[in-house]
């Protein structure tokens, strides 16, 4: 990465030298421009940097927003007797859930009717009847 950075600055400095030699009679000496370090606010660098930052932001923010929307949709459609999988890998059946509640009550064992309360955010997915039959 450092080599790429140095190569870019070298290229920009060379471009600056070439343009200063062709416009040396414009009032500023060619040597003076050759020794000048390219700045961030030169003609095209700043807009290009802003475009790269915008693309990076879009590529990072969009998948996160999609995942949040999917999770909130899953929790909004959660109802009693849904079979769910938690982030810790616990399989259970929803016994009690309110849409505004932070916790969900799951039945984890049918034989002993064992129940546990978990955070609603820790539910990863709802297992359909077809998935349960396959496993």
C-alpha positions as CSV (number, residue, x, y, z in Angstrom):
1,X,0.0,0.0,0.0
2,X,2.9,2.4,0.8
3,X,4.5,1.6,-2.6
4,X,1.2,2.4,-4.3
5,X,1.0,5.7,-2.4
6,X,4.6,6.7,-3.2
7,X,4.0,5.8,-6.9
8,X,1.0,8.0,-7.0
9,X,2.8,10.9,-5.5
10,X,5.7,10.4,-7.9
11,X,3.4,10.3,-10.9
12,X,1.7,13.5,-9.7
13,X,5.0,15.2,-9.1
14,X,6.2,14.2,-12.6
15,X,2.9,15.5,-14.1
16,X,3.4,18.8,-12.2
17,X,7.0,19.1,-13.6
18,X,5.8,18.5,-17.2
19,X,3.1,21.1,-17.0
20,X,5.4,23.6,-15.4
21,X,7.9,23.2,-18.2
22,X,5.3,23.8,-20.9
23,X,4.0,26.9,-19.1
24,X,7.3,28.2,-17.8
25,X,6.9,31.6,-19.6
26,X,3.6,32.1,-17.7
27,X,5.3,33.9,-14.8
28,X,6.4,31.2,-12.4
29,X,9.7,29.5,-12.8
30,X,9.8,25.8,-13.8
31,X,12.1,24.9,-11.0
32,X,9.9,26.5,-8.5
33,X,6.9,24.4,-9.6
34,X,9.1,21.2,-9.9
35,X,9.9,21.5,-6.2
36,X,6.3,22.1,-5.2
37,X,4.7,19.1,-3.5
38,X,1.3,18.3,-5.0
39,X,-1.5,19.4,-2.6
40,X,-4.8,17.8,-1.9
41,X,-6.7,20.8,-3.4
42,X,-5.1,20.6,-6.8
43,X,-7.5,20.7,-9.7
44,X,-8.8,17.1,-9.8
45,X,-7.5,15.4,-6.7
46,X,-10.0,16.6,-4.2
47,X,-13.1,15.6,-6.2
48,X,-11.6,12.2,-7.0
49,X,-10.9,11.6,-3.4
50,X,-14.4,12.6,-2.4
51,X,-15.8,10.2,-5.1
52,X,-13.8,7.3,-3.7
53,X,-14.9,8.1,-0.2
54,X,-18.5,8.2,-1.3
55,X,-18.3,4.8,-3.1
56,X,-16.6,3.3,0.0
57,X,-19.3,4.6,2.3
58,X,-22.1,3.3,0.0
59,X,-20.5,-0.1,-0.2
60,X,-20.1,-0.4,3.6
61,X,-23.4,1.1,4.7
62,X,-25.8,-0.6,2.3
63,X,-25.2,-4.2,3.4
64,X,-25.5,-3.1,7.0
65,X,-28.8,-1.4,6.4
66,X,-30.1,-4.5,4.5
67,X,-29.2,-6.8,7.4
68,X,-30.8,-4.4,9.9
69,X,-34.0,-4.3,7.9
70,X,-34.1,-8.1,7.5
71,X,-33.6,-8.5,11.3
72,X,-36.3,-6.0,12.2
73,X,-38.7,-7.6,9.7
74,X,-38.0,-11.0,11.2
75,X,-38.8,-9.8,14.7
76,X,-41.9,-7.9,13.6
77,X,-43.3,-11.1,12.0
78,X,-42.4,-13.3,14.9
79,X,-45.5,-15.1,16.5
80,X,-46.3,-17.8,19.0
81,X,-45.3,-21.3,18.1
82,X,-42.6,-20.2,15.6
83,X,-39.5,-22.4,15.8
84,X,-36.4,-20.2,16.0
85,X,-32.7,-20.4,16.2
86,X,-30.7,-18.0,18.4
87,X,-27.3,-16.6,17.9
88,X,-26.0,-19.1,20.4
89,X,-27.4,-22.0,18.4
90,X,-30.3,-22.7,20.8
91,X,-33.4,-24.2,19.0
92,X,-36.7,-23.3,20.6
93,X,-40.4,-22.6,20.1
94,X,-41.7,-19.1,20.8
95,X,-44.1,-19.2,23.8
96,X,-44.5,-15.5,24.6
97,X,-43.6,-12.5,22.4
98,X,-44.8,-8.9,22.3
99,X,-43.7,-6.7,19.5
100,X,-42.6,-4.0,21.9
101,X,-40.9,-6.4,24.4
102,X,-37.1,-6.7,24.6
103,X,-37.3,-10.4,25.7
104,X,-38.9,-13.5,24.1
105,X,-39.8,-16.6,26.0
106,X,-38.8,-19.9,24.3
107,X,-39.7,-23.5,25.1
108,X,-36.4,-25.4,24.6
109,X,-37.5,-28.9,25.7
110,X,-40.9,-30.4,24.9
111,X,-40.7,-33.3,27.4
112,X,-40.0,-31.2,30.5
113,X,-41.6,-28.0,29.2
114,X,-38.4,-26.1,30.0
115,X,-38.5,-22.4,29.1
116,X,-36.0,-19.6,28.9
117,X,-36.1,-15.9,28.3
118,X,-33.7,-14.5,25.6
119,X,-33.1,-11.1,24.0
120,X,-35.3,-10.7,21.0
121,X,-32.2,-9.4,19.1
122,X,-30.5,-12.7,19.5
123,X,-32.9,-14.6,17.2
124,X,-31.2,-15.2,14.0
125,X,-33.8,-17.0,11.9
126,X,-37.2,-18.7,12.0
127,X,-37.0,-22.4,11.1
128,X,-39.8,-23.5,8.7
129,X,-41.5,-26.8,8.9
130,X,-39.6,-28.1,5.8
131,X,-36.2,-27.3,7.5
132,X,-37.3,-29.0,10.7
133,X,-38.3,-32.1,8.7
134,X,-34.9,-32.2,6.9
135,X,-32.9,-32.2,10.2
